[in-house]
Amino acid sequence: MEKQQKEFVLTKNNQPIREICYQDMYLLNDTFDLIQSWVQSLSVINDFFNNRGVPLNKKKIIR
């Protein structure tokens, strides 16, 4: 019977990368969800500040 060898992915310093646990995957998924939730808000803000034809109203910006 052949022995199974584990393959390791190494970093630049030839250190093995640790295994990714479920906790890390859930944290990454939560981070992606958080980033995705900001997409629409940032788009609106970008459109607001790119509209150079209208003078900026400081009170409206604060709201």
N, CA and C atoms as an extended XYZ file, in Angstrom:
189
Properties=species:S:1:pos:R:3:atomname:S:1:resname:S:1:resid:I:1 pbc="F F F"
N         0.832       -1.184        0.000 N   MET     1
C         0.000        0.000        0.000 CA  MET     1
C         0.874        1.244        0.000 C   MET     1
N         0.405        2.232       -0.696 N   GLU     2
C         1.146        3.476       -0.779 CA  GLU     2
C         0.804        4.371        0.402 C   GLU     2
N         1.801        5.080        0.862 N   LYS     3
C         1.568        6.045        1.936 CA  LYS     3
C         1.073        7.346        1.321 C   LYS     3
N         0.071        7.916        1.947 N   GLN     4
C        -0.448        9.183        1.452 CA  GLN     4
C         0.375       10.316        2.040 C   GLN     4
N         0.751       11.237        1.178 N   GLN     5
C         1.515       12.389        1.622 CA  GLN     5
C         0.620       13.613        1.575 C   GLN     5
N         0.712       14.421        2.595 N   LYS     6
C        -0.019       15.686        2.595 CA  LYS     6
C         0.809       16.720        1.857 C   LYS     6
N         0.128       17.494        1.039 N   GLU     7
C         0.808       18.575        0.353 CA  GLU     7
C         0.601       19.857        1.143 C   GLU     7
N         1.644       20.623        1.280 N   PHE     8
C         1.569       21.868        2.013 CA  PHE     8
C         1.821       23.034        1.081 C   PHE     8
N         1.069       24.090        1.283 N   VAL     9
C         1.312       25.328        0.569 CA  VAL     9
C         2.235       26.144        1.455 C   VAL     9
N         3.314       26.642        0.876 N   LEU    10
C         4.307       27.347        1.663 CA  LEU    10
C         4.271       28.845        1.377 C   LEU    10
N         4.609       29.621        2.373 N   THR    11
C         4.708       31.068        2.223 CA  THR    11
C         6.075       31.411        1.651 C   THR    11
N         6.350       32.695        1.524 N   LYS    12
C         7.646       33.137        1.001 CA  LYS    12
C         8.801       32.667        1.872 C   LYS    12
N         8.557       32.535        3.171 N   ASN    13
C         9.619       32.107        4.098 CA  ASN    13
C         9.635       30.596        4.288 C   ASN    13
N         8.997       29.863        3.364 N   ASN    14
C         8.910       28.404        3.414 CA  ASN    14
C         8.254       27.898        4.692 C   ASN    14
N         7.302       28.662        5.201 N   GLN    15
C         6.518       28.240        6.356 CA  GLN    15
C         5.191       27.688        5.846 C   GLN    15
N         4.736       26.563        6.378 N   PRO    16
C         3.450       26.031        5.907 CA  PRO    16
C         2.296       26.932        6.346 C   PRO    16
N         1.334       27.084        5.470 N   ILE    17
C         0.143       27.868        5.786 CA  ILE    17
C        -0.767       26.992        6.625 C   ILE    17
N        -1.298       27.554        7.694 N   ARG    18
C        -2.151       26.758        8.565 CA  ARG    18
C        -3.462       26.448        7.857 C   ARG    18
N        -4.133       25.438        8.342 N   GLU    19
C        -5.412       25.056        7.765 CA  GLU    19
C        -6.440       26.131        8.063 C   GLU    19
N        -7.382       26.279        7.159 N   ILE    20
C        -8.430       27.275        7.330 CA  ILE    20
C        -9.584       26.609        8.069 C   ILE    20
N        -9.964       27.171        9.190 N   CYS    21
C       -11.051       26.590        9.977 CA  CYS    21
C       -12.380       27.219        9.566 C   CYS    21
N       -13.452       26.602       10.006 N   TYR    22
C       -14.790       27.102        9.669 CA  TYR    22
C       -15.015       28.505       10.218 C   TYR    22
N       -14.468       28.780       11.374 N   GLN    23
C       -14.617       30.106       11.970 CA  GLN    23
C       -14.068       31.184       11.036 C   GLN    23
N       -12.905       30.923       10.448 N   ASP    24
C       -12.307       31.884        9.514 CA  ASP    24
C       -13.166       32.048        8.262 C   ASP    24
N       -13.744       30.943        7.783 N   MET    25
C       -14.587       31.031        6.593 CA  MET    25
C       -15.852       31.833        6.882 C   MET    25
N       -16.457       31.632        8.046 N   TYR    26
C       -17.641       32.400        8.412 CA  TYR    26
C       -17.296       33.873        8.592 C   TYR    26
N       -16.155       34.162        9.183 N   LEU    27
C       -15.718       35.540        9.344 CA  LEU    27
C       -15.513       36.200        7.978 C   LEU    27
N       -14.916       35.484        7.057 N   LEU    28
C       -14.717       36.002        5.705 CA  LEU    28
C       -16.058       36.246        5.013 C   LEU    28
N       -16.982       35.326        5.181 N   ASN    29
C       -18.314       35.488        4.596 CA  ASN    29
C       -19.014       36.708        5.187 C   ASN    29
N       -18.924       36.906        6.491 N   ASP    30
C       -19.518       38.080        7.133 CA  ASP    30
C       -18.881       39.369        6.621 C   ASP    30
N       -17.572       39.335        6.407 N   THR    31
C       -16.874       40.509        5.882 CA  THR    31
C       -17.344       40.834        4.469 C   THR    31
N       -17.514       39.807        3.636 N   PHE    32
C       -18.029       40.027        2.279 CA  PHE    32
C       -19.437       40.613        2.322 C   PHE    32
N       -20.270       40.106        3.229 N   ASP    33
C       -21.629       40.643        3.359 CA  ASP    33
C       -21.601       42.102        3.789 C   ASP    33
N       -20.709       42.434        4.708 N   LEU    34
C       -20.592       43.815        5.178 CA  LEU    34
C       -20.154       44.738        4.046 C   LEU    34
N       -19.173       44.306        3.271 N   ILE    35
C       -18.706       45.098        2.134 CA  ILE    35
C       -19.825       45.266        1.108 C   ILE    35
N       -20.557       44.184        0.845 N   GLN    36
C       -21.648       44.232       -0.130 CA  GLN    36
C       -22.740       45.191        0.323 C   GLN    36
N       -22.970       45.299        1.624 N   SER    37
C       -24.010       46.189        2.125 CA  SER    37
C       -23.652       47.660        1.913 C   SER    37
N       -22.382       47.965        1.738 N   TRP    38
C       -21.941       49.346        1.534 CA  TRP    38
C       -21.954       49.776        0.072 C   TRP    38
N       -22.127       48.856       -0.854 N   VAL    39
C       -22.009       49.167       -2.282 CA  VAL    39
C       -23.020       50.231       -2.703 C   VAL    39
N       -24.286       50.064       -2.339 N   GLN    40
C       -25.314       51.015       -2.765 CA  GLN    40
C       -25.101       52.385       -2.124 C   GLN    40
N       -24.764       52.405       -0.834 N   SER    41
C       -24.546       53.679       -0.142 CA  SER    41
C       -23.373       54.436       -0.744 C   SER    41
N       -22.301       53.746       -1.012 N   LEU    42
C       -21.120       54.396       -1.585 CA  LEU    42
C       -21.386       54.887       -3.003 C   LEU    42
N       -22.218       54.184       -3.731 N   SER    43
C       -22.583       54.617       -5.081 CA  SER    43
C       -23.350       55.939       -5.028 C   SER    43
N       -24.287       56.053       -4.094 N   VAL    44
C       -25.064       57.283       -3.936 CA  VAL    44
C       -24.150       58.435       -3.534 C   VAL    44
N       -23.244       58.186       -2.600 N   ILE    45
C       -22.308       59.229       -2.156 CA  ILE    45
C       -21.405       59.663       -3.304 C   ILE    45
N       -20.943       58.699       -4.087 N   ASN    46
C       -20.088       59.003       -5.233 CA  ASN    46
C       -20.833       59.865       -6.249 C   ASN    46
N       -22.084       59.521       -6.542 N   ASP    47
C       -22.883       60.320       -7.479 CA  ASP    47
C       -23.102       61.733       -6.944 C   ASP    47
N       -23.327       61.835       -5.632 N   PHE    48
C       -23.569       63.136       -5.017 CA  PHE    48
C       -22.362       64.061       -5.172 C   PHE    48
N       -21.172       63.540       -4.902 N   PHE    49
C       -19.985       64.389       -4.967 CA  PHE    49
C       -19.448       64.578       -6.380 C   PHE    49
N       -19.829       63.722       -7.315 N   ASN    50
C       -19.395       63.890       -8.702 CA  ASN    50
C       -20.258       64.873       -9.467 C   ASN    50
N       -21.398       65.267       -8.920 N   ASN    51
C       -22.286       66.216       -9.579 CA  ASN    51
C       -21.760       67.632       -9.309 C   ASN    51
N       -20.914       68.133      -10.179 N   ARG    52
C       -20.274       69.444       -9.999 CA  ARG    52
C       -21.183       70.602      -10.383 C   ARG    52
N       -22.293       70.325      -11.078 N   GLY    53
C       -23.177       71.389      -11.531 CA  GLY    53
C       -23.953       72.039      -10.405 C   GLY    53
N       -24.179       71.304       -9.335 N   VAL    54
C       -24.961       71.817       -8.210 CA  VAL    54
C       -24.002       72.172       -7.082 C   VAL    54
N       -24.112       73.380       -6.531 N   PRO    55
C       -23.229       73.731       -5.403 CA  PRO    55
C       -23.548       72.859       -4.187 C   PRO    55
N       -22.515       72.549       -3.411 N   LEU    56
C       -22.685       71.690       -2.250 CA  LEU    56
C       -23.416       72.427       -1.138 C   LEU    56
N       -24.400       71.765       -0.561 N   ASN    57
C       -25.150       72.297        0.563 CA  ASN    57
C       -24.646       71.581        1.823 C   ASN    57
N       -23.975       72.323        2.699 N   LYS    58
C       -23.360       71.695        3.868 CA  LYS    58
C       -24.386       71.030        4.772 C   LYS    58
N       -25.560       71.613        4.915 N   LYS    59
C       -26.597       71.020        5.769 CA  LYS    59
C       -27.078       69.681        5.202 C   LYS    59
N       -27.190       69.613        3.884 N   LYS    60
C       -27.622       68.375        3.249 CA  LYS    60
C       -26.554       67.277        3.399 C   LYS    60
N       -25.306       67.665        3.306 N   ILE    61
C       -24.214       66.709        3.468 CA  ILE    61
C       -24.201       66.150        4.885 C   ILE    61
N       -24.427       67.005        5.860 N   ILE    62
C       -24.404       66.582        7.264 CA  ILE    62
C       -25.521       65.584        7.528 C   ILE    62
N       -26.689       65.798        6.927 N   ARG    63
C       -27.803       64.852        7.111 CA  ARG    63
C       -27.449       63.550        6.490 C   ARG    63
